[in-house]
């Protein structure tokens, strides 16, 4: 099994996109919990919403230019299996053209 990082991109921060109606918020979270249930024991870290990213370079810092809304870390047999878990993910149904980037964690030499 390999670990995969799901990076959630969205045009707005999670706080800006959150439904104001508690019933609507509960329905959205229910979709995320259903997805987590499909991942099952492969869920390493459900993740959390992110905001206020800062890009660090040798020249200093600046606001992040990427619209990163959150992340999850899962285990799957291979990239195809990880991509299958991304299909139908509730993040893809959020307004504004939300996307998911999937990256496979690579071993660190000597560790």
Secondary structure, 3 states (H helix, E strand, C coil): CEEEEEEEECCCCHHHHCCCCHHHHHHHHHHHHHHHHHHHHHEEECCCECCCCEEEECCEEEECCCCEEEEEEEEECCHHHHHHHHCCCHHHHCCCCCEEEEEECCCCCCC
